[in-house]
Amino acid sequence: MKIVFGFTLIEMALVLIILGLLMGSLLFPLPKQIEQKRINITQQRLDEIKEALLGFAVLHNRLPCPASDENGLESTCNNEGNIPWRVLGVGRYDTWGNPFRYRVDSKYTVQLVPTDPLAPIPPNTSSGLVVQDTHLMTPIKLVAPESETTTSRVVAIIFSYGKDRQANAENSGVVDHIYAQDAYVENTFDDILIWLPKSILINRLVAAKKWLP
């Protein structure tokens, strides 16, 4: 008598159930993986913009003004605007198709020339830019100001609106000097923000021999 080996219907059903569970566990994180990849690429683009700003400063002894629209050219320096992507030679959009936003201290958009060659002191900022954490009930200033007046250690801020395509928390006030950086919070905060400290800018200018050490 010939014995035939094979799966019974019950065994086949169990195999299909197991395969279904495995496929489900593999596919479930896929949207989150895609979203995380977008966040990582946007962060990388922000870092590239920051480097481009430093390169611009080395070439021109100043930082560029924001662009008033998406033409990528410099406009008024008093308010927040789009990144001047054409002037900097960088990409203008994040991975969700939003133009990158940019705020700069107006004191650093004019040519930086040491007033005293014997003791060159970088000019004080005038916009009083502040970056704070919004996650806590009482926000913490991530960049402590030099004083409680308008002097700040931040000379420029660059950020992405994120997935929801709008500014969240303090980042929605274009005339305000306070900005927020925080971890992703579903349906609450997804902006991605970095800043350029005055110390890094001056250090780069000194290294390029554009500012006296």
PyMOL CGO cylinders between C-alpha atoms (Angstrom):
from pymol import cmd
from pymol.cgo import CYLINDER

trace = [
    CYLINDER, 0.00, 0.00, 0.00, 1.41, 3.38, -1.05, 0.3, 1, 1, 1, 1, 1, 1,
    CYLINDER, 1.41, 3.38, -1.05, 1.44, 6.06, 1.66, 0.3, 1, 1, 1, 1, 1, 1,
    CYLINDER, 1.44, 6.06, 1.66, 0.76, 9.59, 0.48, 0.3, 1, 1, 1, 1, 1, 1,
    CYLINDER, 0.76, 9.59, 0.48, 2.22, 12.42, 2.53, 0.3, 1, 1, 1, 1, 1, 1,
    CYLINDER, 2.22, 12.42, 2.53, 0.65, 15.87, 2.45, 0.3, 1, 1, 1, 1, 1, 1,
    CYLINDER, 0.65, 15.87, 2.45, -1.13, 18.60, 4.37, 0.3, 1, 1, 1, 1, 1, 1,
    CYLINDER, -1.13, 18.60, 4.37, -4.62, 18.19, 5.67, 0.3, 1, 1, 1, 1, 1, 1,
    CYLINDER, -4.62, 18.19, 5.67, -7.09, 21.05, 5.31, 0.3, 1, 1, 1, 1, 1, 1,
    CYLINDER, -7.09, 21.05, 5.31, -6.61, 21.95, 8.96, 0.3, 1, 1, 1, 1, 1, 1,
    CYLINDER, -6.61, 21.95, 8.96, -2.83, 22.07, 8.56, 0.3, 1, 1, 1, 1, 1, 1,
    CYLINDER, -2.83, 22.07, 8.56, -3.16, 24.20, 5.43, 0.3, 1, 1, 1, 1, 1, 1,
    CYLINDER, -3.16, 24.20, 5.43, -5.46, 26.58, 7.29, 0.3, 1, 1, 1, 1, 1, 1,
    CYLINDER, -5.46, 26.58, 7.29, -2.94, 26.89, 10.13, 0.3, 1, 1, 1, 1, 1, 1,
    CYLINDER, -2.94, 26.89, 10.13, -0.11, 27.61, 7.66, 0.3, 1, 1, 1, 1, 1, 1,
    CYLINDER, -0.11, 27.61, 7.66, -2.19, 30.32, 5.97, 0.3, 1, 1, 1, 1, 1, 1,
    CYLINDER, -2.19, 30.32, 5.97, -3.03, 31.90, 9.32, 0.3, 1, 1, 1, 1, 1, 1,
    CYLINDER, -3.03, 31.90, 9.32, 0.65, 31.95, 10.35, 0.3, 1, 1, 1, 1, 1, 1,
    CYLINDER, 0.65, 31.95, 10.35, 1.67, 33.43, 6.98, 0.3, 1, 1, 1, 1, 1, 1,
    CYLINDER, 1.67, 33.43, 6.98, -1.05, 36.06, 7.32, 0.3, 1, 1, 1, 1, 1, 1,
    CYLINDER, -1.05, 36.06, 7.32, 0.18, 37.05, 10.78, 0.3, 1, 1, 1, 1, 1, 1,
    CYLINDER, 0.18, 37.05, 10.78, 3.78, 37.24, 9.57, 0.3, 1, 1, 1, 1, 1, 1,
    CYLINDER, 3.78, 37.24, 9.57, 2.85, 39.38, 6.56, 0.3, 1, 1, 1, 1, 1, 1,
    CYLINDER, 2.85, 39.38, 6.56, 0.74, 41.64, 8.74, 0.3, 1, 1, 1, 1, 1, 1,
    CYLINDER, 0.74, 41.64, 8.74, 3.59, 42.17, 11.19, 0.3, 1, 1, 1, 1, 1, 1,
    CYLINDER, 3.59, 42.17, 11.19, 5.91, 43.05, 8.31, 0.3, 1, 1, 1, 1, 1, 1,
    CYLINDER, 5.91, 43.05, 8.31, 3.54, 45.42, 6.55, 0.3, 1, 1, 1, 1, 1, 1,
    CYLINDER, 3.54, 45.42, 6.55, 2.17, 47.23, 9.62, 0.3, 1, 1, 1, 1, 1, 1,
    CYLINDER, 2.17, 47.23, 9.62, 5.33, 49.30, 10.35, 0.3, 1, 1, 1, 1, 1, 1,
    CYLINDER, 5.33, 49.30, 10.35, 5.79, 50.24, 6.67, 0.3, 1, 1, 1, 1, 1, 1,
    CYLINDER, 5.79, 50.24, 6.67, 3.93, 53.60, 6.85, 0.3, 1, 1, 1, 1, 1, 1,
    CYLINDER, 3.93, 53.60, 6.85, 5.91, 54.51, 9.97, 0.3, 1, 1, 1, 1, 1, 1,
    CYLINDER, 5.91, 54.51, 9.97, 9.15, 53.53, 8.25, 0.3, 1, 1, 1, 1, 1, 1,
    CYLINDER, 9.15, 53.53, 8.25, 8.28, 55.73, 5.27, 0.3, 1, 1, 1, 1, 1, 1,
    CYLINDER, 8.28, 55.73, 5.27, 7.42, 58.64, 7.57, 0.3, 1, 1, 1, 1, 1, 1,
    CYLINDER, 7.42, 58.64, 7.57, 10.66, 58.23, 9.53, 0.3, 1, 1, 1, 1, 1, 1,
    CYLINDER, 10.66, 58.23, 9.53, 12.61, 58.20, 6.27, 0.3, 1, 1, 1, 1, 1, 1,
    CYLINDER, 12.61, 58.20, 6.27, 10.95, 61.48, 5.27, 0.3, 1, 1, 1, 1, 1, 1,
    CYLINDER, 10.95, 61.48, 5.27, 11.87, 62.99, 8.64, 0.3, 1, 1, 1, 1, 1, 1,
    CYLINDER, 11.87, 62.99, 8.64, 15.49, 61.84, 8.28, 0.3, 1, 1, 1, 1, 1, 1,
    CYLINDER, 15.49, 61.84, 8.28, 15.81, 63.24, 4.74, 0.3, 1, 1, 1, 1, 1, 1,
    CYLINDER, 15.81, 63.24, 4.74, 14.25, 66.55, 5.79, 0.3, 1, 1, 1, 1, 1, 1,
    CYLINDER, 14.25, 66.55, 5.79, 16.67, 66.76, 8.73, 0.3, 1, 1, 1, 1, 1, 1,
    CYLINDER, 16.67, 66.76, 8.73, 19.54, 66.12, 6.33, 0.3, 1, 1, 1, 1, 1, 1,
    CYLINDER, 19.54, 66.12, 6.33, 18.33, 68.90, 4.03, 0.3, 1, 1, 1, 1, 1, 1,
    CYLINDER, 18.33, 68.90, 4.03, 18.10, 71.29, 6.97, 0.3, 1, 1, 1, 1, 1, 1,
    CYLINDER, 18.10, 71.29, 6.97, 21.70, 70.48, 7.89, 0.3, 1, 1, 1, 1, 1, 1,
    CYLINDER, 21.70, 70.48, 7.89, 22.74, 71.14, 4.27, 0.3, 1, 1, 1, 1, 1, 1,
    CYLINDER, 22.74, 71.14, 4.27, 20.99, 74.53, 4.39, 0.3, 1, 1, 1, 1, 1, 1,
    CYLINDER, 20.99, 74.53, 4.39, 22.82, 75.36, 7.62, 0.3, 1, 1, 1, 1, 1, 1,
    CYLINDER, 22.82, 75.36, 7.62, 26.14, 74.54, 5.95, 0.3, 1, 1, 1, 1, 1, 1,
    CYLINDER, 26.14, 74.54, 5.95, 25.15, 76.64, 2.93, 0.3, 1, 1, 1, 1, 1, 1,
    CYLINDER, 25.15, 76.64, 2.93, 24.41, 79.59, 5.24, 0.3, 1, 1, 1, 1, 1, 1,
    CYLINDER, 24.41, 79.59, 5.24, 27.87, 79.26, 6.76, 0.3, 1, 1, 1, 1, 1, 1,
    CYLINDER, 27.87, 79.26, 6.76, 29.42, 79.07, 3.30, 0.3, 1, 1, 1, 1, 1, 1,
    CYLINDER, 29.42, 79.07, 3.30, 27.49, 82.17, 2.23, 0.3, 1, 1, 1, 1, 1, 1,
    CYLINDER, 27.49, 82.17, 2.23, 28.74, 84.00, 5.33, 0.3, 1, 1, 1, 1, 1, 1,
    CYLINDER, 28.74, 84.00, 5.33, 32.35, 83.09, 4.53, 0.3, 1, 1, 1, 1, 1, 1,
    CYLINDER, 32.35, 83.09, 4.53, 31.96, 84.42, 0.98, 0.3, 1, 1, 1, 1, 1, 1,
    CYLINDER, 31.96, 84.42, 0.98, 30.00, 87.58, 1.79, 0.3, 1, 1, 1, 1, 1, 1,
    CYLINDER, 30.00, 87.58, 1.79, 30.75, 88.32, 5.48, 0.3, 1, 1, 1, 1, 1, 1,
    CYLINDER, 30.75, 88.32, 5.48, 27.04, 88.25, 6.25, 0.3, 1, 1, 1, 1, 1, 1,
    CYLINDER, 27.04, 88.25, 6.25, 23.97, 85.99, 6.25, 0.3, 1, 1, 1, 1, 1, 1,
    CYLINDER, 23.97, 85.99, 6.25, 21.34, 86.23, 3.51, 0.3, 1, 1, 1, 1, 1, 1,
    CYLINDER, 21.34, 86.23, 3.51, 17.88, 87.71, 4.03, 0.3, 1, 1, 1, 1, 1, 1,
    CYLINDER, 17.88, 87.71, 4.03, 14.80, 85.46, 3.72, 0.3, 1, 1, 1, 1, 1, 1,
    CYLINDER, 14.80, 85.46, 3.72, 12.89, 85.19, 0.46, 0.3, 1, 1, 1, 1, 1, 1,
    CYLINDER, 12.89, 85.19, 0.46, 9.41, 86.72, 0.52, 0.3, 1, 1, 1, 1, 1, 1,
    CYLINDER, 9.41, 86.72, 0.52, 8.03, 84.04, -1.79, 0.3, 1, 1, 1, 1, 1, 1,
    CYLINDER, 8.03, 84.04, -1.79, 9.24, 80.89, -3.52, 0.3, 1, 1, 1, 1, 1, 1,
    CYLINDER, 9.24, 80.89, -3.52, 11.45, 82.66, -6.08, 0.3, 1, 1, 1, 1, 1, 1,
    CYLINDER, 11.45, 82.66, -6.08, 14.45, 81.94, -3.86, 0.3, 1, 1, 1, 1, 1, 1,
    CYLINDER, 14.45, 81.94, -3.86, 15.81, 85.50, -3.90, 0.3, 1, 1, 1, 1, 1, 1,
    CYLINDER, 15.81, 85.50, -3.90, 16.56, 87.70, -0.89, 0.3, 1, 1, 1, 1, 1, 1,
    CYLINDER, 16.56, 87.70, -0.89, 13.88, 90.11, 0.29, 0.3, 1, 1, 1, 1, 1, 1,
    CYLINDER, 13.88, 90.11, 0.29, 13.21, 91.92, 3.58, 0.3, 1, 1, 1, 1, 1, 1,
    CYLINDER, 13.21, 91.92, 3.58, 15.29, 90.91, 6.60, 0.3, 1, 1, 1, 1, 1, 1,
    CYLINDER, 15.29, 90.91, 6.60, 12.87, 91.98, 9.32, 0.3, 1, 1, 1, 1, 1, 1,
    CYLINDER, 12.87, 91.98, 9.32, 10.49, 89.02, 9.21, 0.3, 1, 1, 1, 1, 1, 1,
    CYLINDER, 10.49, 89.02, 9.21, 10.39, 85.28, 8.73, 0.3, 1, 1, 1, 1, 1, 1,
    CYLINDER, 10.39, 85.28, 8.73, 10.27, 84.05, 5.14, 0.3, 1, 1, 1, 1, 1, 1,
    CYLINDER, 10.27, 84.05, 5.14, 11.22, 81.18, 2.88, 0.3, 1, 1, 1, 1, 1, 1,
    CYLINDER, 11.22, 81.18, 2.88, 14.79, 80.02, 2.57, 0.3, 1, 1, 1, 1, 1, 1,
    CYLINDER, 14.79, 80.02, 2.57, 16.59, 81.90, -0.24, 0.3, 1, 1, 1, 1, 1, 1,
    CYLINDER, 16.59, 81.90, -0.24, 17.29, 78.60, -1.98, 0.3, 1, 1, 1, 1, 1, 1,
    CYLINDER, 17.29, 78.60, -1.98, 18.40, 80.11, -5.28, 0.3, 1, 1, 1, 1, 1, 1,
    CYLINDER, 18.40, 80.11, -5.28, 20.97, 82.32, -3.56, 0.3, 1, 1, 1, 1, 1, 1,
    CYLINDER, 20.97, 82.32, -3.56, 22.28, 79.41, -1.46, 0.3, 1, 1, 1, 1, 1, 1,
    CYLINDER, 22.28, 79.41, -1.46, 22.08, 76.75, -4.16, 0.3, 1, 1, 1, 1, 1, 1,
    CYLINDER, 22.08, 76.75, -4.16, 20.06, 74.31, -2.04, 0.3, 1, 1, 1, 1, 1, 1,
    CYLINDER, 20.06, 74.31, -2.04, 16.75, 72.50, -2.32, 0.3, 1, 1, 1, 1, 1, 1,
    CYLINDER, 16.75, 72.50, -2.32, 13.71, 74.59, -1.43, 0.3, 1, 1, 1, 1, 1, 1,
    CYLINDER, 13.71, 74.59, -1.43, 11.23, 71.89, -0.30, 0.3, 1, 1, 1, 1, 1, 1,
    CYLINDER, 11.23, 71.89, -0.30, 11.07, 69.33, 2.48, 0.3, 1, 1, 1, 1, 1, 1,
    CYLINDER, 11.07, 69.33, 2.48, 9.91, 65.78, 1.76, 0.3, 1, 1, 1, 1, 1, 1,
    CYLINDER, 9.91, 65.78, 1.76, 6.24, 66.80, 2.14, 0.3, 1, 1, 1, 1, 1, 1,
    CYLINDER, 6.24, 66.80, 2.14, 6.53, 69.55, -0.48, 0.3, 1, 1, 1, 1, 1, 1,
    CYLINDER, 6.53, 69.55, -0.48, 6.66, 72.48, 1.95, 0.3, 1, 1, 1, 1, 1, 1,
    CYLINDER, 6.66, 72.48, 1.95, 9.11, 75.34, 1.36, 0.3, 1, 1, 1, 1, 1, 1,
    CYLINDER, 9.11, 75.34, 1.36, 11.69, 75.59, 4.13, 0.3, 1, 1, 1, 1, 1, 1,
    CYLINDER, 11.69, 75.59, 4.13, 11.17, 78.55, 6.47, 0.3, 1, 1, 1, 1, 1, 1,
    CYLINDER, 11.17, 78.55, 6.47, 13.95, 80.90, 7.58, 0.3, 1, 1, 1, 1, 1, 1,
    CYLINDER, 13.95, 80.90, 7.58, 14.42, 83.64, 10.16, 0.3, 1, 1, 1, 1, 1, 1,
    CYLINDER, 14.42, 83.64, 10.16, 17.64, 85.60, 10.55, 0.3, 1, 1, 1, 1, 1, 1,
    CYLINDER, 17.64, 85.60, 10.55, 18.85, 88.30, 12.92, 0.3, 1, 1, 1, 1, 1, 1,
    CYLINDER, 18.85, 88.30, 12.92, 18.96, 91.53, 10.92, 0.3, 1, 1, 1, 1, 1, 1,
    CYLINDER, 18.96, 91.53, 10.92, 22.26, 92.60, 12.55, 0.3, 1, 1, 1, 1, 1, 1,
    CYLINDER, 22.26, 92.60, 12.55, 23.94, 89.67, 10.81, 0.3, 1, 1, 1, 1, 1, 1,
    CYLINDER, 23.94, 89.67, 10.81, 22.57, 90.41, 7.34, 0.3, 1, 1, 1, 1, 1, 1,
    CYLINDER, 22.57, 90.41, 7.34, 24.90, 93.38, 6.90, 0.3, 1, 1, 1, 1, 1, 1,
    CYLINDER, 24.90, 93.38, 6.90, 28.61, 92.91, 6.28, 0.3, 1, 1, 1, 1, 1, 1,
    CYLINDER, 28.61, 92.91, 6.28, 30.37, 91.88, 9.48, 0.3, 1, 1, 1, 1, 1, 1,
    CYLINDER, 30.37, 91.88, 9.48, 33.45, 94.04, 9.99, 0.3, 1, 1, 1, 1, 1, 1,
    CYLINDER, 33.45, 94.04, 9.99, 35.31, 94.16, 13.33, 0.3, 1, 1, 1, 1, 1, 1,
    CYLINDER, 35.31, 94.16, 13.33, 35.00, 97.67, 14.77, 0.3, 1, 1, 1, 1, 1, 1,
    CYLINDER, 35.00, 97.67, 14.77, 38.14, 97.24, 16.86, 0.3, 1, 1, 1, 1, 1, 1,
    CYLINDER, 38.14, 97.24, 16.86, 40.99, 95.27, 15.21, 0.3, 1, 1, 1, 1, 1, 1,
    CYLINDER, 40.99, 95.27, 15.21, 42.71, 94.88, 18.59, 0.3, 1, 1, 1, 1, 1, 1,
    CYLINDER, 42.71, 94.88, 18.59, 39.67, 93.41, 20.34, 0.3, 1, 1, 1, 1, 1, 1,
    CYLINDER, 39.67, 93.41, 20.34, 37.12, 92.33, 17.73, 0.3, 1, 1, 1, 1, 1, 1,
    CYLINDER, 37.12, 92.33, 17.73, 33.77, 91.61, 19.35, 0.3, 1, 1, 1, 1, 1, 1,
    CYLINDER, 33.77, 91.61, 19.35, 30.89, 90.15, 17.30, 0.3, 1, 1, 1, 1, 1, 1,
    CYLINDER, 30.89, 90.15, 17.30, 27.89, 92.48, 17.20, 0.3, 1, 1, 1, 1, 1, 1,
    CYLINDER, 27.89, 92.48, 17.20, 25.03, 91.83, 19.59, 0.3, 1, 1, 1, 1, 1, 1,
    CYLINDER, 25.03, 91.83, 19.59, 21.96, 90.32, 18.03, 0.3, 1, 1, 1, 1, 1, 1,
    CYLINDER, 21.96, 90.32, 18.03, 18.85, 92.48, 17.77, 0.3, 1, 1, 1, 1, 1, 1,
    CYLINDER, 18.85, 92.48, 17.77, 15.97, 90.07, 17.09, 0.3, 1, 1, 1, 1, 1, 1,
    CYLINDER, 15.97, 90.07, 17.09, 16.14, 88.24, 20.42, 0.3, 1, 1, 1, 1, 1, 1,
    CYLINDER, 16.14, 88.24, 20.42, 15.50, 84.84, 18.85, 0.3, 1, 1, 1, 1, 1, 1,
    CYLINDER, 15.50, 84.84, 18.85, 14.64, 82.15, 21.40, 0.3, 1, 1, 1, 1, 1, 1,
    CYLINDER, 14.64, 82.15, 21.40, 14.29, 78.39, 20.88, 0.3, 1, 1, 1, 1, 1, 1,
    CYLINDER, 14.29, 78.39, 20.88, 12.32, 76.47, 23.49, 0.3, 1, 1, 1, 1, 1, 1,
    CYLINDER, 12.32, 76.47, 23.49, 10.95, 72.99, 24.18, 0.3, 1, 1, 1, 1, 1, 1,
    CYLINDER, 10.95, 72.99, 24.18, 7.15, 72.78, 24.00, 0.3, 1, 1, 1, 1, 1, 1,
    CYLINDER, 7.15, 72.78, 24.00, 6.81, 69.26, 25.40, 0.3, 1, 1, 1, 1, 1, 1,
    CYLINDER, 6.81, 69.26, 25.40, 6.72, 70.33, 29.04, 0.3, 1, 1, 1, 1, 1, 1,
    CYLINDER, 6.72, 70.33, 29.04, 4.00, 72.31, 30.79, 0.3, 1, 1, 1, 1, 1, 1,
    CYLINDER, 4.00, 72.31, 30.79, 6.58, 75.02, 31.44, 0.3, 1, 1, 1, 1, 1, 1,
    CYLINDER, 6.58, 75.02, 31.44, 8.67, 75.31, 28.26, 0.3, 1, 1, 1, 1, 1, 1,
    CYLINDER, 8.67, 75.31, 28.26, 12.44, 75.17, 28.69, 0.3, 1, 1, 1, 1, 1, 1,
    CYLINDER, 12.44, 75.17, 28.69, 14.61, 77.54, 26.68, 0.3, 1, 1, 1, 1, 1, 1,
    CYLINDER, 14.61, 77.54, 26.68, 16.89, 75.23, 24.71, 0.3, 1, 1, 1, 1, 1, 1,
    CYLINDER, 16.89, 75.23, 24.71, 19.15, 78.15, 23.84, 0.3, 1, 1, 1, 1, 1, 1,
    CYLINDER, 19.15, 78.15, 23.84, 19.63, 80.44, 26.82, 0.3, 1, 1, 1, 1, 1, 1,
    CYLINDER, 19.63, 80.44, 26.82, 19.66, 84.13, 25.90, 0.3, 1, 1, 1, 1, 1, 1,
    CYLINDER, 19.66, 84.13, 25.90, 22.71, 86.20, 26.74, 0.3, 1, 1, 1, 1, 1, 1,
    CYLINDER, 22.71, 86.20, 26.74, 20.42, 88.59, 28.59, 0.3, 1, 1, 1, 1, 1, 1,
    CYLINDER, 20.42, 88.59, 28.59, 16.74, 89.10, 29.23, 0.3, 1, 1, 1, 1, 1, 1,
    CYLINDER, 16.74, 89.10, 29.23, 16.65, 91.90, 26.66, 0.3, 1, 1, 1, 1, 1, 1,
    CYLINDER, 16.65, 91.90, 26.66, 16.92, 91.35, 22.92, 0.3, 1, 1, 1, 1, 1, 1,
    CYLINDER, 16.92, 91.35, 22.92, 20.40, 89.82, 22.88, 0.3, 1, 1, 1, 1, 1, 1,
    CYLINDER, 20.40, 89.82, 22.88, 20.42, 86.19, 21.75, 0.3, 1, 1, 1, 1, 1, 1,
    CYLINDER, 20.42, 86.19, 21.75, 22.93, 83.45, 21.00, 0.3, 1, 1, 1, 1, 1, 1,
    CYLINDER, 22.93, 83.45, 21.00, 20.96, 82.50, 17.88, 0.3, 1, 1, 1, 1, 1, 1,
    CYLINDER, 20.96, 82.50, 17.88, 21.57, 84.26, 14.56, 0.3, 1, 1, 1, 1, 1, 1,
    CYLINDER, 21.57, 84.26, 14.56, 19.31, 82.17, 12.31, 0.3, 1, 1, 1, 1, 1, 1,
    CYLINDER, 19.31, 82.17, 12.31, 16.51, 79.61, 12.47, 0.3, 1, 1, 1, 1, 1, 1,
    CYLINDER, 16.51, 79.61, 12.47, 15.52, 77.15, 9.74, 0.3, 1, 1, 1, 1, 1, 1,
    CYLINDER, 15.52, 77.15, 9.74, 12.56, 74.80, 9.97, 0.3, 1, 1, 1, 1, 1, 1,
    CYLINDER, 12.56, 74.80, 9.97, 10.15, 72.53, 8.13, 0.3, 1, 1, 1, 1, 1, 1,
    CYLINDER, 10.15, 72.53, 8.13, 6.37, 72.53, 8.60, 0.3, 1, 1, 1, 1, 1, 1,
    CYLINDER, 6.37, 72.53, 8.60, 6.40, 68.73, 8.65, 0.3, 1, 1, 1, 1, 1, 1,
    CYLINDER, 6.40, 68.73, 8.65, 3.66, 66.34, 7.63, 0.3, 1, 1, 1, 1, 1, 1,
    CYLINDER, 3.66, 66.34, 7.63, 0.71, 68.60, 8.56, 0.3, 1, 1, 1, 1, 1, 1,
    CYLINDER, 0.71, 68.60, 8.56, 2.10, 71.40, 6.34, 0.3, 1, 1, 1, 1, 1, 1,
    CYLINDER, 2.10, 71.40, 6.34, 1.59, 74.13, 8.89, 0.3, 1, 1, 1, 1, 1, 1,
    CYLINDER, 1.59, 74.13, 8.89, 3.57, 75.76, 11.67, 0.3, 1, 1, 1, 1, 1, 1,
    CYLINDER, 3.57, 75.76, 11.67, 2.89, 74.37, 15.14, 0.3, 1, 1, 1, 1, 1, 1,
    CYLINDER, 2.89, 74.37, 15.14, 3.05, 75.95, 18.60, 0.3, 1, 1, 1, 1, 1, 1,
    CYLINDER, 3.05, 75.95, 18.60, 5.30, 79.02, 18.78, 0.3, 1, 1, 1, 1, 1, 1,
    CYLINDER, 5.30, 79.02, 18.78, 6.44, 78.53, 15.18, 0.3, 1, 1, 1, 1, 1, 1,
    CYLINDER, 6.44, 78.53, 15.18, 3.11, 79.84, 13.92, 0.3, 1, 1, 1, 1, 1, 1,
    CYLINDER, 3.11, 79.84, 13.92, 3.85, 83.41, 15.07, 0.3, 1, 1, 1, 1, 1, 1,
    CYLINDER, 3.85, 83.41, 15.07, 5.81, 84.90, 12.18, 0.3, 1, 1, 1, 1, 1, 1,
    CYLINDER, 5.81, 84.90, 12.18, 6.32, 88.24, 13.98, 0.3, 1, 1, 1, 1, 1, 1,
    CYLINDER, 6.32, 88.24, 13.98, 7.24, 86.60, 17.29, 0.3, 1, 1, 1, 1, 1, 1,
    CYLINDER, 7.24, 86.60, 17.29, 10.86, 85.96, 18.26, 0.3, 1, 1, 1, 1, 1, 1,
    CYLINDER, 10.86, 85.96, 18.26, 10.10, 82.68, 20.06, 0.3, 1, 1, 1, 1, 1, 1,
    CYLINDER, 10.10, 82.68, 20.06, 10.38, 79.35, 18.24, 0.3, 1, 1, 1, 1, 1, 1,
    CYLINDER, 10.38, 79.35, 18.24, 9.84, 75.75, 19.31, 0.3, 1, 1, 1, 1, 1, 1,
    CYLINDER, 9.84, 75.75, 19.31, 11.77, 72.55, 18.82, 0.3, 1, 1, 1, 1, 1, 1,
    CYLINDER, 11.77, 72.55, 18.82, 10.27, 69.33, 20.12, 0.3, 1, 1, 1, 1, 1, 1,
    CYLINDER, 10.27, 69.33, 20.12, 9.92, 65.62, 19.49, 0.3, 1, 1, 1, 1, 1, 1,
    CYLINDER, 9.92, 65.62, 19.49, 7.15, 64.44, 17.16, 0.3, 1, 1, 1, 1, 1, 1,
    CYLINDER, 7.15, 64.44, 17.16, 3.75, 64.43, 18.86, 0.3, 1, 1, 1, 1, 1, 1,
    CYLINDER, 3.75, 64.43, 18.86, 0.88, 62.95, 16.82, 0.3, 1, 1, 1, 1, 1, 1,
    CYLINDER, 0.88, 62.95, 16.82, -1.66, 65.59, 15.74, 0.3, 1, 1, 1, 1, 1, 1,
    CYLINDER, -1.66, 65.59, 15.74, 0.10, 68.17, 17.92, 0.3, 1, 1, 1, 1, 1, 1,
    CYLINDER, 0.10, 68.17, 17.92, 3.65, 68.93, 16.82, 0.3, 1, 1, 1, 1, 1, 1,
    CYLINDER, 3.65, 68.93, 16.82, 5.63, 67.76, 13.80, 0.3, 1, 1, 1, 1, 1, 1,
    CYLINDER, 5.63, 67.76, 13.80, 7.79, 70.76, 12.88, 0.3, 1, 1, 1, 1, 1, 1,
    CYLINDER, 7.79, 70.76, 12.88, 11.48, 70.01, 12.37, 0.3, 1, 1, 1, 1, 1, 1,
    CYLINDER, 11.48, 70.01, 12.37, 13.67, 72.93, 13.44, 0.3, 1, 1, 1, 1, 1, 1,
    CYLINDER, 13.67, 72.93, 13.44, 17.36, 73.70, 13.73, 0.3, 1, 1, 1, 1, 1, 1,
    CYLINDER, 17.36, 73.70, 13.73, 19.23, 76.92, 14.48, 0.3, 1, 1, 1, 1, 1, 1,
    CYLINDER, 19.23, 76.92, 14.48, 22.57, 78.54, 13.76, 0.3, 1, 1, 1, 1, 1, 1,
    CYLINDER, 22.57, 78.54, 13.76, 24.37, 79.70, 16.92, 0.3, 1, 1, 1, 1, 1, 1,
    CYLINDER, 24.37, 79.70, 16.92, 26.38, 82.92, 16.81, 0.3, 1, 1, 1, 1, 1, 1,
    CYLINDER, 26.38, 82.92, 16.81, 29.40, 81.04, 18.19, 0.3, 1, 1, 1, 1, 1, 1,
    CYLINDER, 29.40, 81.04, 18.19, 29.50, 78.59, 15.27, 0.3, 1, 1, 1, 1, 1, 1,
    CYLINDER, 29.50, 78.59, 15.27, 29.13, 81.38, 12.72, 0.3, 1, 1, 1, 1, 1, 1,
    CYLINDER, 29.13, 81.38, 12.72, 31.99, 83.44, 14.20, 0.3, 1, 1, 1, 1, 1, 1,
    CYLINDER, 31.99, 83.44, 14.20, 34.14, 80.32, 14.57, 0.3, 1, 1, 1, 1, 1, 1,
    CYLINDER, 34.14, 80.32, 14.57, 33.69, 79.55, 10.87, 0.3, 1, 1, 1, 1, 1, 1,
    CYLINDER, 33.69, 79.55, 10.87, 34.54, 83.15, 9.93, 0.3, 1, 1, 1, 1, 1, 1,
    CYLINDER, 34.54, 83.15, 9.93, 37.67, 83.04, 12.09, 0.3, 1, 1, 1, 1, 1, 1,
    CYLINDER, 37.67, 83.04, 12.09, 38.73, 79.74, 10.49, 0.3, 1, 1, 1, 1, 1, 1,
    CYLINDER, 38.73, 79.74, 10.49, 38.29, 81.33, 7.05, 0.3, 1, 1, 1, 1, 1, 1,
    CYLINDER, 38.29, 81.33, 7.05, 40.30, 84.39, 8.22, 0.3, 1, 1, 1, 1, 1, 1,
    CYLINDER, 40.30, 84.39, 8.22, 37.28, 86.62, 7.65, 0.3, 1, 1, 1, 1, 1, 1,
    CYLINDER, 37.28, 86.62, 7.65, 37.13, 87.56, 11.33, 0.3, 1, 1, 1, 1, 1, 1,
    CYLINDER, 37.13, 87.56, 11.33, 40.08, 88.25, 13.61, 0.3, 1, 1, 1, 1, 1, 1,
    CYLINDER, 40.08, 88.25, 13.61, 40.59, 85.61, 16.34, 0.3, 1, 1, 1, 1, 1, 1,
]
cmd.load_cgo(trace, "trace")
